[in-house]
Structures are given as structure tokens and as C-alpha cells.
Amino acid sequence: MFKNYLITAYRNFSRNKVFSSINMLGLSIGISSALVIFLIVYYEYSYDHFEPNKERIYRVVLDASFNGSSGHSAAVPAPMGAAIEKEVTGVEQTIPIFQFQGDASANVTIATNKSDKPLLFKKQKDIVFTNAQYFQMLPFTFLAGSASGAMKEPFSVVISESRAHFYFPDLPLNYVVGKEITYNGDTRVKVQGIVKDLDETTLFTAKEFISIPTILASGLKDHFMMDTWNDWMAYSQLFIKINQGRTKEEIEAQIASLYKKYNTHPVKNSTTDFRLQPLLDIHFNPNYPGIGQRLASRTTLISLLVVAAFLLFLGCINFINLSTAQAAQRAKEIGIRKTMGGSKAQLVMQFLGETLFVTTLASILSVLITPLLLHVFSDFIPAGLQMNLLQQPVLILFLVLLTLLVSFLSGIYPALVLSGYSPVRTLKNQAFANSGQTRGAWIRKGLTITQFVVAQFFIIGTIMVSKQIHFSMNQDLGFNKEAVITFDLPFDTVKSHSTHLLEEIKSIPEVALASSGFMSPQDAGVAFTNIQYKGKEDLKENVQIRWGDTNYIKVYQLPLVAGRNVQIVDSFAEFLINETYARDLGFQQPEDALNKQLQFNGKSLTIVGVMKDFHDQSMHAKIGAVVFAGGKGDMFHIRLQPKDRDGKSWQSAIAKIKQLYTNQYPAEDFSYSFVDEKIAGLYKTEENISRLLLWATGLMIFISCLGLLGLVIYTTNRRRKEIGVRKVLGASVTNIVTILSGDFIKLVIIAFIIAVPVAWWAVNKWLDGFAYRTAISWWIFALTAIIIILFSIITLGIQTIRSAVANPVDSLRNE
């Protein structure tokens, strides 16, 4: 029986090649999209599922409130780890992790035949200070040495197998133990162990593990604030594993008491609450980002799943539409099978089997086109994600289950419809002499309308996201971002180096202005500070701070509406404030704020000028209070001269700056960025959404038009005699095309009427996330209608024109 089903399915596929190909192509696009998105979602949700007893592992984080302003941090005071290990009960493991501050340079010595050869490895990442319990929390395998002996003593390090081969490529691992590595020229440690690299999806990506006693026994103690309880650094994180049967609320209460005990100098008007963040929440929670940690967005993942569901849905609609439309052609077959004793259940199984046959072919095709879609969704694909069916059994299982599900959803309705025909009526060619065919036609029309509602919804969304990005990128920011580059200076105890470099850069002919300071006016980061004004001590508002020398304002062409530029830059002594902060302080006119005193870090600073408001954050946030202090910084801001015709002046300027930088800091690599590109990066998420919508919309239009083409082919084939008669009676090609296309264009218009209010509501909700937003213009909907009608007309024209120009004699002779 099953062999017969298979043969019938193959014959039906071969007999209806066009319809079968349309079905297969539509389903394959949906299945391959679902396959790619499953890979992404599965990868993101697989983070840190391999640790033993992962449900008992937490990161200690804090929620802080300072002078009315609240914030969150993944970092904690440095001495907390040691205190928890000694005084908090119910904790099985305590794992403090201190990231190496900045990019480390590593010096190693390799013995050669002639002499010892020193090698310098610049900008080594993934280096941490931790303890032996780190290797208990994570299932590391020691290939040489041991954790217990390696992490107790100062100036000891454990390195991964890959890092051992990188530093000592010709040495067996056992011989690497005992070798010395010197970090940044002053921290010399000895290799005490080598571990196998973790081949897992994890946020613990460190490759070198220096013992925590190294911090205490070296000059790094003050850098990591190892004795400070009322402050913390982003480099300091703390993980704990609680005992079985204990709750995180119990441990949080003990940590709160511990902090109160040791924080003997609390900051006035501030509160600090410590929380235990579950391990599996870390990868998704944007409130507690770690340095260098890549976070996944649940919203983005849900959006991807929605896209996959819609693409599959449209493919299934195509199948249902074309299968039910072809019902008349299979009526006699059904009647004969029923007359010969075939049951309805057997017919349902047969038609579901045919659907499974087509879906299986679509799944095979989807595996072949998945690499193309992986490229399409490249911005959403994590670096470690790979597709290998032979090594990913979960992927094979998903593909099999998806094939069965799509086969059932696509085939169950056509199977029930086809198997329900009366054998007597079908053999008398009366299968459609009742309202059933009419109902079937309306169902097909409803499904077609649904397809185009989805397609037009996504078209409107794509246009609106692009419009908002264009609005954000071209809005007047209140400063000039063009032709400005920035770069950071390395840590240097000789301050004259930066001063000398700045003066040399100013002398370059292609440089218009050069400044030393802090962040750009608008930047990806934020720098809030606590400032008080005696005339309004109850004001509790976040105030962003920037600082720089006298040229900073000139580089960015920040206009002043009152007062003058800062003049004193050796130490913070003068402030500029923006218009928003002047109003917050109660000044009606900008001039009224001049010469007033603001309290900052225990000092009184004079307001000498008021800046015109500028956007200090992305368009998601309103312009807030900003102060600018006169002072030098470790970031250079360079305004280049206008670009010449061939564009070589900027290349020349950057090359000269790089040479001067290398002269001052020969051990460092020069890296710069254009300010306008950094600002564009603020909208990376929106750009990714725009690209996702663009590709998704294109695929949805393609699938919808495929279904429309199939229905048009079916309709024109059924109306061949009518078309022939009309042509014999004098109807023109235009008349016939209009008649054939009219009903389908009506469906597209109905879909547009439905899609507009739904899309307007969804887009309006999305725009609520922007403090400064573009308008939802009428032309967006008009453009959507034009796009979808144009594609529909092209699709309809492929077949209707062909049918209209056919020789009527052929169709009438066949009748």
C-alpha cells in the first residue's frame, strides 16, 4: 500500500510539474528560513547549559541608586569574594573573576639551538585573575599540572592548550609547565598548568588564568581596589554556586548584611542592593552587561521566529490553494478509488503522503539553499554558529519534525476536501454542482488575501524602519560630526608624550583642528556624574559630563548661546552647561546661569558659558542635562581639512598622524574611527532589523506571487474555452487580460485595506521607543500599494497575456 502511495505521489508530481515546482519552491524557502533561524535561536539558548548543576550557579550583581539616579552593574566591590567565602553560609563555591585591564602584551622566551629568543605578543585578550574553584565550576580537563597547586601561589598562571601552542609552538605541553610569561613588561608569572579548551557555547571565554594572590603580591592591588568596599570597577565580577536546598533570597540577605558590615564609609544619598543573577539569564539580560560580553536580544530572536513562522505559513497557503484548486482534475480518480472500496481514511493518508513527498523534496532543496540564507542573515549569526548535519543530530531531528509538521498543516485540509467527494457525483462530472466549489473558491480567496496582508504589512514595516534610520542619521545633532576622527592614547606615565603628540598633529597641513579630551559629544557610552547647585539642592537628575581643552568646542563646532569657551584646562575649574541643564537649574535666560557655582567632587566650578543643546545619546533618548569641563584627556579629536577631489588629503593626514603616534608609542598599534561612523553604529540594531525586514519582505512577496501565479495558471486553464469564445466574438487582448486579472487585483486591494491599520498600529508602537521620531507619512501606504500591485500585475501578466494571445482555434478544437 505504501509503495502504491509513493508511486501515485510521484506520478502526480510529474503530471503537474508547474504546480508541484511552485509548491516545492514556496515550501523550501519557508523551511530553509526556519532552519537558519532555528540554528540561531538554538545556539543563543545553548549558552552555558553544560555546567554541572547550572541552576545553582549565580553571578552577584548590584542595583545602585545615587542622588535619585538608579543604575545596574555586573561588577561588585573587589573584596566581596573573599568575604563571602569566609562568612556567608550556604555557598559551595566562590569564584571571583578579575579581567585583565586593557589588552595585555605577553613576553615569552623560546629556546632555540643558538640562544633564547624573546617574543612579544601584542594585545592578548581573554586573560583573567581567578582562583582554583573556577576549574571546579567549569568542567575543565587538565592536560598538565593541576588547579590546586597552580592557583594558590602568587605569580602563577594556567593557560589553555590553544594558548600554549600559540606561545610555545614547538614544545610538548609538559615542557611548557614552568615557563615564564611577562605581562605588560612588569608582571612575571610562571605556567603551572595547561587545560583543554572548552569546546562549548559559553560566556567564559578566558584562555589564561592568573592566580588572584598575584594581584595582592604585586602593584596591581590598588588598580583593582582590593580593599575598597564603597566603589567597584567593571573588571571585577563574582560568581557563586549555592548549596543544594538553599535559596538565592537567603544568600542575598547574608550578602546585604556583609556589605553593611564592611562598607563603613557609605556614599551619602545612595543605596546599593545586591542580587543573584541566574547563570542562564546572563546572556540575555541587558541590565548587567560585562566587558566584552556579547548579549543576545530575546526580542530579536522572537522577531526571527515570527519571520520564520510567516514564511512557512505563506508556503503552506500556496500548497493549500493550489491543491484545492486542482480538485476537479482528481475528482474521477477519487470516485474510482471509492467505488473500488477505498475508505476516506485511506484517501486522506494517500493525499498526506503526496504532501509529504513534496515537502521532503522541499526540505532537501532547503538544505542546499540554507548556506545562501546564512549569508543573508549574516548580521544575526553569532561567530561560533556552524551548520553541519552530520555533527548536529538535533538539527536533523528538527528538520524531520518540521517536515512532518509542514506536511500535516499543508496537506490535511486538501486531503479532507478531496477525500470527501461523493463517488457517484464525481463519476457523473457533478462533483462541483453544489456550493462546495463556491466555498472552496472563497477559502482560496481568503488565503490569498491573507498572504498579501502579511506581505504588505512587512513592506510598510520595512519602509518605516528605513525612514526612521534616515531621520536619525540626518537629524541636526547640534554639532558637526563630519570629517572628525578620534583615537585613544595608551596608558602612559609620561604626560609630556601626549602633549608633544598633540602639538605635532596640529602642525600637519591636512589637519584643521586637534583637541585632547574625553568622549565625543554623542557616543555609544554614557558618562553620568553627580553635580549639585546650591540654589536647587533638591534637583536629582542624571547629568552627562564631557571634558576637553579649548579646541574641543571648536572641533565639533558646538555653538555657545551665552558666555565664553573654557580657558583653564590643567584642572577642572570651569564649566559649560547646555540649555536643558540651565532650564533645569531654574534659569529663564541662558545668561542668568553665567558665573554661578556648581559643586563637583567637593569643588566649586564656575559656569562660564551655555552651549546650545545637542544630542548626547541616540534618538531613543531625549536631550538631557550636559556639562562640559575644561580638562585634558586620553582621547584625541581631530578635524580634518575638507577632502580634496581625489580624496587623498584625508589618507595623507591619517598616515602622518599614525607615524607621529608610532614615534611616541612604538609598542602600540594605531587605531582610529570617524565620529560619523560611530554615530551610525548607534543604530546598528535598527539597521539589522531593516535588513531582516527587507529580505523577509522580498521572500514573502516572492512566495505570494508564486501562489498567485499558480492560481492564475489554474484559472486560465479552466477558462480556455471562455477565452477562445471571447476572442472569436471580437474581444481584444487588453479586454481579456483585464477580465482575467480583475478578480485577483481586487483580492490584493482588499488585503491592502486590511494591512494598513494593522501596520500603522505596529509601526506606531515601534516608534514609541524613540524620543525623536519620524512621521508616518501617507506616501508610505501609497508606495506599498504601488509596489504590491506592480508585482501582482507582473505576475498576472506572465500568464494572462500568454492565454489572451493564444489562438482561439486551439482551445475550441480541444473542447
C-alpha positions in Angstrom: 0.0 0.0 0.0 2.7 2.4 1.0 4.6 1.6 -2.3 1.4 2.4 -4.2 1.1 5.7 -2.3 4.7 6.6 -3.2 4.1 5.7 -6.9 0.9 7.8 -7.0 2.7 10.7 -5.4 5.5 10.6 -7.9 3.1 10.3 -10.9 1.0 13.3 -9.6 4.2 15.3 -9.1 5.4 14.5 -12.6 1.9 15.2 -14.2 1.7 18.6 -12.6 5.3 19.8 -12.8 4.5 23.5 -12.7 2.2 23.4 -9.7 4.5 20.9 -7.9 7.5 23.1 -8.5 5.7 26.2 -7.2 4.6 24.3 -4.1 8.1 22.9 -3.6 9.8 26.3 -4.0 7.5 28.1 -1.7 7.8 25.4 1.0 11.6 25.2 0.6 12.0 28.9 1.2 10.0 28.7 4.4 11.7 25.5 5.6 15.2 26.8 4.9 14.4 30.1 6.7 13.1 28.2 9.6 16.2 26.0 9.5 18.6 29.0 9.7 16.5 30.7 12.4 16.4 27.5 14.4 20.2 27.4 14.2 20.5 30.9 15.6 17.9 30.5 18.3 19.2 27.1 19.4 22.8 28.5 19.5 21.8 31.5 21.6 19.8 29.5 24.1 22.5 26.9 24.4 24.8 29.3 26.3 26.2 27.7 29.5 23.9 24.7 29.6 26.9 22.3 30.0 28.0 23.3 33.6 27.2 20.7 36.3 24.3 21.9 38.5 24.0 25.1 36.4 20.7 26.0 38.2 22.7 26.6 41.4 25.3 29.0 39.7 24.7 32.7 40.0 26.5 36.0 39.3 26.5 38.6 42.0 25.2 41.9 40.6 24.1 45.1 42.1 21.4 47.7 41.7 22.5 51.2 42.9 20.7 54.4 43.5 22.7 57.6 43.8 21.2 61.0 44.5 17.9 59.9 42.9 19.6 58.3 39.9 19.5 54.5 39.5 21.7 52.1 37.7 22.8 48.4 37.4 26.2 46.8 37.4 27.6 43.3 36.7 30.6 44.3 38.8 30.9 44.2 42.6 33.4 45.5 45.1 36.6 43.6 44.8 37.0 42.3 48.4 33.4 40.8 48.4 34.5 37.4 47.0 37.0 36.7 49.8 34.4 37.9 52.4 31.6 35.7 51.1 33.9 32.7 51.1 34.7 33.2 54.8 31.5 34.5 56.2 28.5 33.5 54.1 26.9 30.1 54.8 25.2 28.0 52.1 27.8 28.8 49.4 29.5 25.8 47.9 31.9 27.7 45.6 33.0 31.3 45.3 34.7 32.4 42.1 35.9 35.9 41.8 36.9 36.9 38.2 39.0 40.0 37.5 39.6 40.8 33.9 43.0 42.0 32.9 42.7 45.7 32.5 43.0 46.6 28.8 44.8 44.5 26.2 47.8 42.8 27.6 51.1 42.3 25.8 52.8 39.0 26.6 56.5 38.4 26.6 57.7 34.8 26.4 61.2 33.3 25.8 61.6 30.4 23.5 64.8 28.3 23.5 66.5 27.9 20.1 69.5 26.0 19.0 71.7 29.1 19.3 70.1 31.1 22.2 66.9 32.0 24.0 64.6 34.0 21.7 62.3 36.5 23.4 58.9 37.0 21.6 56.3 39.8 22.2 52.6 39.0 21.6 50.6 42.3 21.5 47.0 42.8 22.5 46.3 39.4 24.0 42.7 39.1 25.1 40.8 36.6 27.4 43.1 36.9 30.4 41.6 36.8 33.9 42.7 36.6 37.5 40.7 33.9 39.4 41.0 31.0 41.8 41.1 27.2 41.7 37.3 27.0 42.1 36.9 28.4 38.6 38.1 25.0 37.3 35.5 23.2 39.5 32.6 25.3 38.3 33.5 24.6 34.7 34.4 21.1 33.5 38.0 21.8 32.5 40.4 18.9 31.9 44.0 19.5 33.0 46.5 18.3 30.4 49.5 19.2 32.5 49.8 20.5 36.1 46.8 20.9 38.5 44.5 23.6 39.7 45.0 23.1 43.4 48.7 23.8 43.2 48.6 26.3 40.4 46.2 29.0 41.8 47.3 29.2 45.5 50.6 30.9 45.0 51.2 34.3 43.6 52.8 34.8 40.1 51.2 31.6 38.8 49.2 31.1 35.6 47.2 28.3 34.0 46.8 28.6 30.2 44.7 26.8 27.7 46.0 24.3 25.2 45.5 26.7 22.3 47.3 29.5 24.0 50.2 27.1 25.0 50.6 26.1 21.3 50.4 29.8 20.3 53.1 31.0 22.8 55.3 27.8 22.6 54.6 26.2 19.2 57.4 23.6 19.3 57.2 22.5 22.9 55.3 19.5 24.3 52.7 20.6 26.8 54.6 19.0 29.7 57.6 21.2 28.9 55.5 24.4 28.8 54.9 24.0 32.5 57.5 26.0 34.3 57.9 28.6 31.5 57.6 32.3 32.3 55.2 34.8 30.8 55.6 38.5 31.4 52.5 40.7 31.0 52.9 44.4 30.1 56.5 44.2 31.0 56.1 44.1 34.8 54.0 41.1 35.8 56.1 38.0 35.5 54.3 34.7 36.1 55.1 31.0 35.8 53.0 28.5 33.9 51.7 25.9 36.5 49.1 24.1 34.4 47.5 23.7 31.0 43.9 22.9 30.4 42.0 21.6 27.4 40.0 24.4 25.6 36.3 24.4 26.4 34.5 23.3 23.2 31.2 24.7 24.5 29.0 27.7 23.9 29.8 29.8 27.0 30.4 33.3 28.2 33.5 32.0 30.0 36.0 32.6 27.1 39.2 33.1 29.1 42.4 31.5 27.8 44.8 32.5 30.5 44.1 32.3 34.3 46.4 34.2 36.6 46.2 33.4 40.4 44.4 36.1 42.5 47.3 36.2 45.0 49.3 37.7 42.1 47.2 40.9 42.5 47.8 41.0 46.2 51.6 40.5 45.9 52.1 43.0 43.1 51.5 46.6 42.3 48.1 45.6 40.9 46.4 45.7 44.3 45.4 49.4 44.1 44.4 49.1 40.4 41.8 46.5 41.3 40.8 48.4 44.5 41.1 45.2 46.5 40.4 47.0 49.8 37.6 49.2 48.6 34.0 48.4 49.6 32.2 51.6 48.6 33.2 51.5 45.0 33.7 48.9 42.2 35.2 48.5 38.8 33.7 46.9 35.7 36.7 44.5 35.6 35.5 42.8 38.8 32.8 40.1 38.6 31.8 37.4 41.2 30.2 34.1 40.7 28.9 31.7 43.4 27.5 28.3 43.5 25.0 27.8 46.3 24.4 24.6 48.2 21.6 22.2 47.4 18.4 23.3 49.2 19.4 26.9 49.8 17.6 29.7 48.1 19.0 32.8 46.5 17.0 35.0 48.8 18.8 33.6 51.8 22.2 34.3 50.3 21.2 37.8 49.1 20.2 38.6 52.7 23.5 37.5 54.0 25.4 39.5 51.3 23.4 42.6 52.3 24.5 42.2 55.9 28.1 41.6 54.8 28.1 44.7 52.7 26.7 46.8 55.6 29.3 45.4 57.9 32.3 46.3 55.8 31.1 49.4 54.0 32.0 51.7 56.8 32.0 54.9 54.6 28.8 54.7 52.5 28.2 57.4 49.9 25.6 60.0 51.0 22.2 59.8 49.4 22.9 56.3 47.9 21.7 52.8 48.2 23.2 49.6 46.9 21.3 46.3 46.7 23.0 43.0 45.7 21.2 40.4 43.6 22.0 36.9 42.5 21.6 36.7 38.7 21.0 33.1 37.4 23.7 31.8 35.1 21.3 31.2 32.2 20.0 34.8 32.4 23.4 36.4 31.9 23.5 36.0 28.1 20.1 37.8 27.6 19.9 40.5 30.3 21.0 43.9 29.0 20.8 45.5 32.5 24.1 43.8 33.5 26.5 43.8 30.6 30.0 42.6 31.2 33.1 44.0 29.5 33.5 42.4 26.1 30.4 40.2 26.7 28.1 39.6 23.7 24.5 39.8 24.7 21.6 38.2 22.7 18.3 40.0 22.4 15.2 37.9 23.1 13.2 40.5 21.1 15.4 39.9 18.1 15.1 36.1 18.5 11.3 36.3 18.8 11.3 38.5 15.7 13.3 35.9 13.8 10.9 33.2 14.9 7.9 35.3 13.7 9.6 35.8 10.3 10.2 32.0 10.0 6.6 31.3 11.0 5.2 33.8 8.4 7.4 32.3 5.6 6.3 28.8 6.5 2.7 30.0 6.7 2.8 31.5 3.2 4.3 28.4 1.8 1.6 26.3 3.3 -1.1 28.6 2.0 0.3 28.2 -1.5 0.1 24.4 -1.2 -3.5 24.5 0.2 -4.6 26.9 -2.6 -3.1 25.0 -5.5 -4.1 21.6 -4.1 -7.8 22.6 -3.6 -7.8 24.4 -7.0 -6.8 21.2 -8.7 -9.5 19.2 -7.0 -11.6 19.0 -10.2 -8.8 17.2 -12.1 -8.7 14.4 -9.5 -12.4 14.0 -8.9 -12.7 10.9 -11.2 -9.6 9.3 -9.6 -11.2 9.8 -6.2 -14.6 8.4 -7.4 -12.9 5.3 -8.8 -10.9 4.7 -5.7 -14.0 5.0 -3.5 -16.0 2.7 -5.9 -13.3 0.1 -5.6 -13.6 0.1 -1.8 -11.2 2.8 -0.8 -12.1 4.4 2.6 -11.9 8.0 3.4 -9.1 7.3 5.9 -7.0 5.6 3.1 -7.6 8.6 0.8 -6.5 11.0 3.5 -3.4 9.0 4.0 -2.7 9.0 0.3 -3.0 12.7 -0.1 -1.0 13.4 3.1 1.6 11.0 1.6 1.7 13.1 -1.6 2.1 16.2 0.5 5.0 14.5 2.5 6.6 13.6 -0.8 6.6 17.3 -2.0 7.6 18.6 1.4 10.5 16.1 1.6 11.8 17.3 -1.7 11.4 20.9 -0.4 13.4 20.0 2.7 16.2 18.6 0.6 16.2 21.7 -1.5 16.2 23.9 1.7 19.3 22.2 2.9 21.0 23.2 -0.3 19.9 26.9 -0.2 20.5 27.3 3.6 24.1 28.5 3.1 22.7 31.3 0.9 20.3 32.3 3.7 23.1 32.1 6.2 24.8 34.8 4.2 21.5 36.8 4.0 21.1 36.7 7.8 24.9 37.2 8.4 24.3 40.2 10.8 22.2 38.0 13.0 24.5 35.0 13.1 26.9 34.6 16.0 30.6 34.0 15.1 30.6 30.5 16.6 27.5 29.2 14.8 28.0 26.4 12.3 25.8 24.1 10.3 26.9 20.5 9.9 24.1 17.9 9.6 26.5 15.0 10.3 27.7 16.5 13.6 24.4 18.1 14.7 21.8 15.4 15.3 19.5 17.9 16.9 19.4 19.7 13.5 18.4 16.5 11.7 15.7 15.9 14.3 14.4 19.4 13.9 14.3 19.1 10.1 12.4 15.8 10.3 9.9 17.1 12.7 9.5 20.3 10.7 8.9 18.3 7.5 6.2 16.2 9.2 4.6 19.3 10.7 4.6 21.3 7.5 3.3 18.2 5.6 0.4 17.9 8.0 -0.5 21.6 8.1 -0.3 21.9 4.3 -2.0 18.6 3.4 -4.7 18.0 6.0 -7.3 20.4 4.6 -6.8 19.4 0.9 -6.8 15.8 1.9 -10.1 16.2 3.8 -11.7 18.1 0.9 -10.6 15.7 -1.8 -11.5 12.6 0.2 -15.0 13.9 0.9 -16.3 13.9 -2.7 -19.2 11.6 -3.5 -18.2 8.8 -5.8 -21.5 9.0 -7.7 -21.3 12.7 -8.4 -17.6 12.6 -9.4 -18.2 9.8 -11.9 -21.1 11.8 -13.4 -18.9 15.0 -13.5 -21.2 16.6 -10.9 -18.7 16.9 -8.1 -18.9 20.7 -8.2 -22.6 21.0 -8.9 -23.2 22.4 -5.4 -22.0 25.1 -3.1 -18.9 23.2 -2.1 -16.9 24.6 -5.0 -18.1 28.1 -4.2 -17.0 27.6 -0.6 -13.6 26.3 -1.8 -13.2 29.3 -4.0 -13.9 31.7 -1.1 -11.4 29.8 1.1 -8.7 30.1 -1.6 -9.5 33.8 -2.0 -9.3 34.3 1.8 -6.0 32.5 2.0 -4.7 34.6 -0.9 -5.8 37.8 0.8 -4.0 36.6 4.0 -0.8 36.1 2.0 -0.9 39.7 0.7 -1.9 41.1 4.1 1.3 39.7 5.5 3.4 40.8 2.6 2.1 44.4 2.7 2.5 44.5 6.4 6.2 43.7 6.1 6.6 46.2 3.2 5.2 49.0 5.4 7.4 48.0 8.3 10.5 47.9 6.1 9.9 51.4 4.7 9.2 52.8 8.1 12.3 51.4 9.7 14.4 52.7 6.9 12.7 56.1 7.2 13.4 56.3 10.9 17.1 55.4 10.4 17.4 58.0 7.7 15.7 60.5 10.0 18.1 59.7 12.9 21.2 59.8 10.7 20.3 63.2 9.1 18.8 65.0 12.0 20.6 68.1 13.1 22.6 66.8 16.1 23.6 70.3 17.3 27.3 69.7 16.4 29.3 68.9 13.3 30.2 65.2 13.1 31.7 65.3 9.6 35.5 64.9 8.9 36.3 64.2 12.6 38.4 61.3 13.7 39.1 60.1 17.2 41.6 57.7 18.8 42.6 56.8 22.3 46.0 57.1 23.8 47.6 54.2 25.6 48.3 54.4 29.3 51.5 56.4 29.8 53.0 57.8 33.0 54.9 60.4 30.9 52.3 63.1 30.3 54.6 65.1 28.0 54.3 62.4 25.4 50.6 63.2 24.7 51.2 67.0 24.8 54.1 66.7 22.4 52.0 64.4 20.1 49.1 66.9 20.1 51.3 69.8 19.1 52.8 67.7 16.3 49.4 66.8 14.9 48.3 70.4 14.9 51.2 71.2 12.6 50.0 68.8 9.9 48.7 70.9 6.9 45.8 68.5 6.3 44.6 68.9 9.9 42.2 71.8 10.7 42.0 71.5 14.5 43.1 69.0 17.1 41.9 68.6 20.7 42.6 66.4 23.7 39.6 65.4 25.8 37.0 62.7 26.7 34.2 61.1 24.7 32.6 62.7 21.6 29.5 64.8 22.1 27.4 61.9 21.1 28.8 58.5 21.8 27.7 54.9 22.4 28.6 55.1 26.1 27.2 57.4 28.8 29.1 59.2 31.5 26.8 60.4 34.2 28.0 62.3 37.2 26.8 63.9 40.4 26.6 67.7 40.3 24.8 69.9 42.8 23.7 73.6 42.6 23.2 75.3 45.9 20.2 77.2 44.6 18.4 74.0 43.8 19.8 71.2 46.1 16.7 69.1 45.7 17.4 68.6 42.0 18.1 64.9 41.4 18.8 64.3 37.7 21.3 62.4 35.6 23.9 64.8 34.3 26.2 63.7 31.5 29.8 65.0 31.5 32.2 65.7 28.8 35.6 67.4 29.0 38.3 68.7 26.8 40.7 71.5 26.0 39.7 74.8 24.5 39.8 73.3 21.0 37.2 70.6 21.8 34.2 73.0 21.3 35.8 74.3 18.0 36.5 70.8 16.6 32.8 69.9 16.9 31.6 73.4 16.2 29.4 73.4 19.3 27.7 76.8 19.4 27.5 78.9 22.6 24.3 80.8 23.3 25.8 82.7 26.2 29.2 83.3 27.8 32.6 82.1 26.6 34.6 78.9 26.0 36.6 77.3 28.8 40.1 78.6 29.2 41.5 76.7 32.1 42.3 73.1 31.1 45.0 71.9 33.5 42.4 71.0 36.1 38.6 71.1 36.3 37.9 74.7 37.2 35.3 75.9 34.6 32.0 74.5 33.3 29.9 74.9 30.3 26.3 73.7 30.6 23.7 73.0 27.9 20.4 74.8 27.6 18.5 71.9 29.0 20.5 71.9 32.2 20.2 75.7 32.5 16.4 75.4 32.4 16.5 72.5 34.9 18.5 74.7 37.3 15.7 77.3 37.1 17.3 79.9 34.8 14.9 81.6 32.4 17.6 83.0 30.2 20.9 81.3 29.4 22.8 84.5 30.5 21.4 84.1 34.0 23.4 80.9 34.6 26.8 82.6 34.0 29.2 82.9 36.9 27.1 80.5 39.1 28.9 77.8 41.0 28.3 74.1 40.7 29.6 71.5 43.2 31.5 68.7 41.6 33.8 66.2 43.6 34.0 68.5 46.5 35.0 71.5 44.3 33.1 74.6 43.2 33.3 75.1 39.4 32.1 78.3 37.7 29.7 78.3 34.8 31.4 80.4 32.1 29.2 79.5 29.2 26.0 77.9 28.0 26.1 75.5 25.0 23.2 75.1 22.5 21.5 71.8 23.1 23.0 68.8 21.2 22.1 65.2 21.1 24.3 63.4 23.6 22.7 60.0 23.0 20.8 58.3 20.2 17.4 59.3 19.1 15.9 56.8 21.5 16.6 59.2 24.4 15.7 62.9 24.9 18.3 65.5 25.1 19.4 65.6 28.8 21.4 67.8 31.1 25.1 68.0 30.0 28.1 69.8 31.4 31.4 70.3 29.7 34.5 70.9 31.9 37.9 72.3 30.8 40.4 69.5 31.1 42.8 67.3 29.2 42.0 63.7 28.3 43.3 60.5 26.7 41.2 60.7 23.6 42.3 62.9 20.7 39.6 64.6 18.5 41.0 65.7 15.0 39.0 67.8 12.5 40.5 67.2 9.0 40.6 69.8 6.3 37.9 69.5 3.6 38.5 66.5 1.4 40.1 67.3 -2.0 38.8 66.0 -5.3 40.7 62.7 -5.3 40.2 62.1 -1.6 43.9 61.7 -0.9 44.2 64.5 1.6 42.5 62.5 4.3 44.6 59.5 3.6 47.7 61.6 3.8 46.6 63.2 7.1 45.8 59.8 8.8 49.1 58.3 7.6 51.0 61.3 9.1 49.1 61.0 12.4 49.8 57.3 12.5 53.5 58.0 12.0 53.6 60.6 14.8 51.6 58.2 17.1 54.1 55.3 16.4 57.0 57.6 17.1 55.6 58.4 20.6 54.2 54.9 21.3 56.3 52.4 19.3 54.9 49.4 21.1 51.3 50.3 20.4 49.1 49.8 17.3 47.3 52.9 16.0 43.6 52.6 15.7 41.1 55.4 14.8 37.5 55.9 13.9 35.4 58.5 12.2 32.8 60.1 14.5 30.0 59.9 11.9 30.6 56.2 11.6 30.5 55.7 15.4 27.2 57.6 15.5 25.9 55.4 12.7 26.8 52.4 14.9 24.3 53.6 17.4 21.6 52.4 15.0 23.1 49.1 14.3 20.2 47.3 15.8 17.7 49.2 13.6 19.9 48.6 10.5 19.8 44.9 11.2 16.1 45.0 11.7 15.8 46.9 8.4 17.9 44.3 6.6 15.9 41.4 8.1 12.6 43.0 7.1 14.0 43.8 3.6 14.9 40.2 2.9 11.9 38.8 4.7 9.6 41.1 2.7 11.3 40.1 -0.6 10.8 36.4 0.2 7.2 36.9 1.3 6.4 38.9 -1.9 8.1 36.1 -3.9 6.2 33.3 -2.2 2.9 35.3 -2.5 3.5 35.9 -6.2 4.3 32.2 -6.7 1.0 31.3 -5.2 -0.8 34.0 -7.3 0.9 32.7 -10.4 -0.2 29.1 -9.7 -3.8 30.2 -9.2 -3.7 32.3 -12.4 -2.3 29.3 -14.4 -5.1 27.1 -13.0 -7.8 29.8 -13.7 -6.7 30.4 -17.3 -6.5 26.7 -18.0 -10.1 26.2 -16.8 -11.3 29.3 -18.7 -9.6 28.4 -22.0 -12.9 27.8 -23.8 -14.3 31.1 -22.5 -11.2 33.0 -23.6 -11.5 31.4 -27.1 -15.1 32.3 -27.4 -14.5 35.9 -26.3 -11.7 36.3 -28.9 -13.9 34.9 -31.7 -16.5 37.4 -30.7 -14.0 40.2 -31.0 -12.6 40.8 -27.5 -9.1 42.4 -27.6 -6.1 41.1 -25.7 -6.5 44.1 -23.3 -10.1 43.2 -22.6 -9.2 39.6 -21.8 -6.2 40.4 -19.6 -8.4 42.9 -17.7 -11.2 40.3 -17.2 -8.7 37.6 -16.0 -6.7 39.9 -13.8 -9.6 41.9 -12.3 -10.6 39.4 -9.6 -7.1 38.9 -8.4 -6.3 42.7 -8.2 -9.5 43.0 -6.1 -8.0 40.5 -3.6 -4.8 42.5 -3.4 -6.7 45.7 -2.8 -8.8 44.0 0.0 -5.5 42.8 1.5 -4.1 46.3 1.4 -7.2 47.7 3.2 -6.7 45.1 6.0 -3.0 45.5 6.2 -2.9 49.4 6.6 -4.5 49.8 10.1 -2.6 46.7 11.4 0.7 48.0 10.1 0.0 51.5 11.3 -0.6 50.3 14.8 2.5 48.1 14.9 4.8 50.8 13.4 3.4 53.4 15.9 4.2 51.1 18.8 7.8 50.5 17.5 8.3 54.3 17.1 7.3 54.8 20.7 10.9 53.6 21.5 12.3 56.8 20.0 12.2 60.2 21.8 12.7 61.8 18.3 10.7 60.0 15.6 9.8 60.4 12.0 6.2 60.9 10.9 4.1 58.0 9.5 3.5 59.6 6.1 0.6 58.8 3.8 3.0 58.2 0.9 4.3 55.1 2.7 1.0 53.4 2.3 0.6 54.6 -1.3 4.1 53.3 -2.1 3.2 50.0 -0.6 0.1 49.7 -2.7 2.1 50.6 -5.8 4.8 48.0 -5.1 2.4 45.1 -4.4 0.1 45.9 -7.3 3.1 46.2 -9.6 4.4 42.8 -8.6 0.9 41.4 -8.9 0.4 42.8 -12.3 3.7 41.5 -13.5 2.9 38.0 -12.0 -0.6 38.1 -13.6 0.7 39.3 -16.9 3.1 36.4 -17.3 0.1 34.0 -17.8 -2.9 36.2 -18.7 -1.2 37.8 -21.7 0.0 34.4 -22.8 -3.5 33.0 -22.6 -5.0 36.1 -24.2 -2.8 36.0 -27.3 -3.2 32.2 -27.8 -5.0 31.0 -31.0 -8.7 30.5 -30.0 -9.0 27.7 -32.6 -6.7 25.5 -30.4 -8.8 25.9 -27.3 -12.1 25.5 -29.1 -10.9 22.4 -31.0 -9.8 20.8 -27.7 -13.3 21.3 -26.4 
